[in-house]
Amino acid sequence: MSRHRVVLLGSTLAFYLAIVVAVLTTSWLVRLDWQVMFFRPYEQWPQLHAFLDYLVVLGQRGPTAVMVAAWLGWRSWRQHTLRPLITLGVALLLLNVTVGAVKIGLGRLGPHYATEIGSAELFAGGDIFPSGHTANAVVTWGILAYLASTVVTRRVLSVVSAVVSLSVGATTVYLGTHWISDVLLGWTAGLLILLALPWFEPLIARVEAYVFELRELLRRRAETGRMPAPVAVALTPLLSAGGKWQLTLDTDTAAVVATAAATTAEQAPAPAAPATATAPPALPAAAPSAGHSPAPRPAAHAATRPHVIRSERTPVTPVGSRRPAHTERSAARGATARPVAGG
């Protein structure tokens, strides 16, 4: 916020407080209110009544919010940004909170419901001070000038919003629905909100970023479909082989993918069989026959050991011949040898 805007904000706030004090103390401003009320402008110029009934709609919160939101929504779509709509929402929220709190707190009655001549009619259950139509016209149409992209457009829209807000405030006095002090305070309240909007720009930027992130998250969820369940992976065999593990979190599918990379320079030996595993019973040796003795049959099932993949198995090179030594055959032949002739 520039220094010029800060000075303007401070002077507007001082004027706002001066009007409230003038009404609370039943000063000359309250007497002016009663003089205008007795003058009855709607009776002095009745030919304007029909036209001003339609003009005052430009200060009503519902119709003006719809019209301005439609225009700002089109701008947001063209410029691919949510700042215009969020700024309008923040301004209307500030308007409802500040103006509504003062309305309810002071409880002033309007000219048509006044009970005591010369009284400020405060704390009587009313809700017209400050004028909501006037403050809403200043904020709703002034937000167009605030969001203008060029200097010329900002100046033109500032003049238009000022003319509309002044006309709406004067129309409420003409119709007898507000005192002059109500309109003055409504103009000041709306201007304060426009002057304070730069302080809320960081909040507007954060809200816009959050909305875009939420939209991107919903779009990714719609593209990927249902979130897959995490896959269970056995870690013990690969860890025993000396592999390094890296866990990666995929934010799109929220699935944990485990990738293993074997980085050992030399092949690790095969893991030993667990202590609880029992060796299979040995088969009885077959009786030697006269011709030859067959080799013992291997066990039907090998000992239980942890399963490893083929690339990690340790090659086993057999030592010597796979064929068993036929010691029994040699002994049998030596026992049944013929005697030497002549012996």
Summary of the structure (lengths in Angstrom):
residues: 343
radius of gyration: 47.1
end to end distance: 133.8
largest distance: 170.3
contacts: 867
relative contact order: 0.10
helix: 58%
strand: 4%
